[in-house]
Amino acid sequence: MPRIYLDHNATTPVDPAVLETMLPYLSSDYGNASSIHTFGQRARAAVETAREQVAALLHARPQEIVFTSGGTESDNHAIFGIVQSRLHTQPAPLIITTAIEHEAVLNTCQALEKHGAHVTYLPVSREGLLDLDELAQSIRPETVLITVMHANNELGTVQPLEQIGRIAADRDVYFHTDAVQSVGKIPIDVQNCQLDLLSLSGHKIYAPKGVGALYIKTGTRLQQFLYGGHHQRGFRPGTENVAGIVGLGKAAELARLSLAEDVAHISASRDRLEQGLLSRIPDAHANAVNAPRTPNTSNITFSGIEGEALVIALDLKGLACSTGAACSSGAVEPSHVLTAMGLPASEARATIRFSLGRHTTTSEIDAAFEIVPAAVAQLRQLSPTYKPVA
């Protein structure tokens, strides 16, 4: 039986068209994009085409796109780049973020706290949403940056970037979003959202791992993060990963052209999966269903089981999913996202994330209706704590 992959928020397969576009830059077109000879200029032209393709997906200008190694580097550069130069000012700079950010943002903020910055970690509702009034009230004269993820990697909940952007602009505060889980899944316009900085990652949108981008709005005072040559206007030194960048560009173009079709297909599949599992499995509930969500993500709690055990059991049956962020796999503590929403630790540990993709089929959803209920039932039989709700 073919294996079923429902973990697209962890990573996506490289699209065949993306791979085809990349192949020449792994073989015959091997020039360094900084070289002035023909080999180099062919590579430079390919990089600049990719820059235009990524910019078009975001409604940005090509010169505002800087290529990186992925979402983590982009998040670090955005946050350190705004805050680091202000660390020795008085009062100390203040960063505002949320309690449900990815570790790439949370750990960066915590690192800056050790160097004297202050950070406000705003709570979220039971649906995983930020309170905009609380955000506005938390801004102080020393606030230099608001960083709020667009779509949560575990829940799929989508924060209202346009409203946040207006609040930030009205108070003259820089605004960054980690859009790793939203770019290519839902429309995003950096100008309408009044964003100064946006992070994205190639391997979440059917491009290869090891390439990403940072949108930097023209005029943003961003301190250099890495030091070396003068590549990418000095924002990101180092020889460009031409093949990866070309792949990211092609993936961005495909996402832009197929976005409406993808949203319709994937959201219908997600809803069918969610409703089918909940109708077949007692004592289960989906989280954040009343919030705006990305079309591909379903986060379901199966009371009485351990999520890690269920992931393993499902994998043995040929179905891949996860308990949350791949970066946190094997963590002893329950998901910080789910506990921030108010789920008890026992429920947070009993929660699974299913994330669908462009190529998820109806037959795969049908197979999940057989595999998941059987695995949950088996684990509950073995559980010393599970008691069916009467």
ChimeraX attribute file (.defattr): number of C-alpha atoms within 10 A of each C-alpha:
attribute: neighborCount
match mode: 1-to-1
recipient: residues
	/A:1	5
	/A:2	7
	/A:3	12
	/A:4	20
	/A:5	20
	/A:6	23
	/A:7	23
	/A:8	24
	/A:9	28
	/A:10	18
	/A:11	19
	/A:12	21
	/A:13	17
	/A:14	20
	/A:15	19
	/A:16	11
	/A:17	14
	/A:18	23
	/A:19	19
	/A:20	13
	/A:21	18
	/A:22	24
	/A:23	15
	/A:24	12
	/A:25	21
	/A:26	12
	/A:27	10
	/A:28	9
	/A:29	18
	/A:30	15
	/A:31	20
	/A:32	18
	/A:33	23
	/A:34	17
	/A:35	13
	/A:36	12
	/A:37	11
	/A:38	12
	/A:39	16
	/A:40	17
	/A:41	16
	/A:42	18
	/A:43	24
	/A:44	20
	/A:45	12
	/A:46	20
	/A:47	24
	/A:48	18
	/A:49	17
	/A:50	26
	/A:51	24
	/A:52	19
	/A:53	24
	/A:54	30
	/A:55	23
	/A:56	17
	/A:57	23
	/A:58	21
	/A:59	15
	/A:60	20
	/A:61	17
	/A:62	18
	/A:63	16
	/A:64	20
	/A:65	25
	/A:66	21
	/A:67	27
	/A:68	26
	/A:69	19
	/A:70	21
	/A:71	27
	/A:72	21
	/A:73	20
	/A:74	27
	/A:75	29
	/A:76	18
	/A:77	24
	/A:78	29
	/A:79	26
	/A:80	21
	/A:81	19
	/A:82	25
	/A:83	23
	/A:84	18
	/A:85	14
	/A:86	18
	/A:87	19
	/A:88	13
	/A:89	11
	/A:90	8
	/A:91	14
	/A:92	18
	/A:93	25
	/A:94	24
	/A:95	26
	/A:96	21
	/A:97	24
	/A:98	23
	/A:99	19
	/A:100	28
	/A:101	22
	/A:102	23
	/A:103	16
	/A:104	16
	/A:105	25
	/A:106	19
	/A:107	13
	/A:108	16
	/A:109	25
	/A:110	14
	/A:111	13
	/A:112	20
	/A:113	17
	/A:114	9
	/A:115	13
	/A:116	17
	/A:117	21
	/A:118	20
	/A:119	20
	/A:120	17
	/A:121	17
	/A:122	17
	/A:123	19
	/A:124	17
	/A:125	13
	/A:126	17
	/A:127	17
	/A:128	27
	/A:129	20
	/A:130	22
	/A:131	13
	/A:132	14
	/A:133	9
	/A:134	11
	/A:135	20
	/A:136	14
	/A:137	8
	/A:138	14
	/A:139	20
	/A:140	14
	/A:141	11
	/A:142	16
	/A:143	23
	/A:144	22
	/A:145	24
	/A:146	24
	/A:147	24
	/A:148	26
	/A:149	26
	/A:150	25
	/A:151	26
	/A:152	27
	/A:153	26
	/A:154	28
	/A:155	29
	/A:156	27
	/A:157	27
	/A:158	22
	/A:159	22
	/A:160	17
	/A:161	23
	/A:162	17
	/A:163	14
	/A:164	22
	/A:165	23
	/A:166	16
	/A:167	20
	/A:168	24
	/A:169	16
	/A:170	10
	/A:171	15
	/A:172	13
	/A:173	20
	/A:174	22
	/A:175	27
	/A:176	28
	/A:177	26
	/A:178	28
	/A:179	24
	/A:180	30
	/A:181	28
	/A:182	25
	/A:183	24
	/A:184	27
	/A:185	24
	/A:186	18
	/A:187	15
	/A:188	18
	/A:189	16
	/A:190	23
	/A:191	14
	/A:192	13
	/A:193	17
	/A:194	21
	/A:195	23
	/A:196	26
	/A:197	28
	/A:198	27
	/A:199	29
	/A:200	29
	/A:201	30
	/A:202	30
	/A:203	26
	/A:204	27
	/A:205	28
	/A:206	28
	/A:207	30
	/A:208	26
	/A:209	19
	/A:210	15
	/A:211	25
	/A:212	28
	/A:213	27
	/A:214	27
	/A:215	27
	/A:216	24
	/A:217	20
	/A:218	13
	/A:219	8
	/A:220	13
	/A:221	13
	/A:222	20
	/A:223	16
	/A:224	17
	/A:225	18
	/A:226	13
	/A:227	11
	/A:228	11
	/A:229	13
	/A:230	13
	/A:231	15
	/A:232	17
	/A:233	10
	/A:234	15
	/A:235	23
	/A:236	21
	/A:237	17
	/A:238	16
	/A:239	14
	/A:240	21
	/A:241	19
	/A:242	24
	/A:243	25
	/A:244	29
	/A:245	30
	/A:246	28
	/A:247	31
	/A:248	33
	/A:249	30
	/A:250	25
	/A:251	30
	/A:252	28
	/A:253	21
	/A:254	19
	/A:255	23
	/A:256	21
	/A:257	13
	/A:258	14
	/A:259	17
	/A:260	13
	/A:261	11
	/A:262	21
	/A:263	20
	/A:264	11
	/A:265	17
	/A:266	23
	/A:267	18
	/A:268	14
	/A:269	21
	/A:270	22
	/A:271	15
	/A:272	14
	/A:273	21
	/A:274	20
	/A:275	13
	/A:276	15
	/A:277	21
	/A:278	18
	/A:279	13
	/A:280	14
	/A:281	16
	/A:282	15
	/A:283	15
	/A:284	17
	/A:285	19
	/A:286	19
	/A:287	23
	/A:288	20
	/A:289	16
	/A:290	11
	/A:291	17
	/A:292	16
	/A:293	20
	/A:294	24
	/A:295	24
	/A:296	27
	/A:297	28
	/A:298	24
	/A:299	22
	/A:300	24
	/A:301	24
	/A:302	25
	/A:303	24
	/A:304	24
	/A:305	25
	/A:306	22
	/A:307	25
	/A:308	19
	/A:309	15
	/A:310	23
	/A:311	21
	/A:312	16
	/A:313	20
	/A:314	21
	/A:315	17
	/A:316	12
	/A:317	16
	/A:318	16
	/A:319	21
	/A:320	19
	/A:321	22
	/A:322	26
	/A:323	28
	/A:324	26
	/A:325	18
	/A:326	14
	/A:327	11
	/A:328	14
	/A:329	11
	/A:330	9
	/A:331	9
	/A:332	8
	/A:333	10
	/A:334	21
	/A:335	21
	/A:336	18
	/A:337	23
	/A:338	24
	/A:339	18
	/A:340	18
	/A:341	20
	/A:342	17
	/A:343	18
	/A:344	13
	/A:345	14
	/A:346	16
	/A:347	21
	/A:348	25
	/A:349	24
	/A:350	22
	/A:351	29
	/A:352	24
	/A:353	26
	/A:354	24
	/A:355	28
	/A:356	25
	/A:357	28
	/A:358	21
	/A:359	12
	/A:360	19
	/A:361	14
	/A:362	12
	/A:363	10
	/A:364	17
	/A:365	21
	/A:366	13
	/A:367	13
	/A:368	21
	/A:369	19
	/A:370	12
	/A:371	17
	/A:372	20
	/A:373	17
	/A:374	16
	/A:375	18
	/A:376	22
	/A:377	16
	/A:378	14
	/A:379	17
	/A:380	19
	/A:381	13
	/A:382	11
	/A:383	13
	/A:384	10
	/A:385	11
	/A:386	14
	/A:387	12
	/A:388	10
	/A:389	7
	/A:390	4
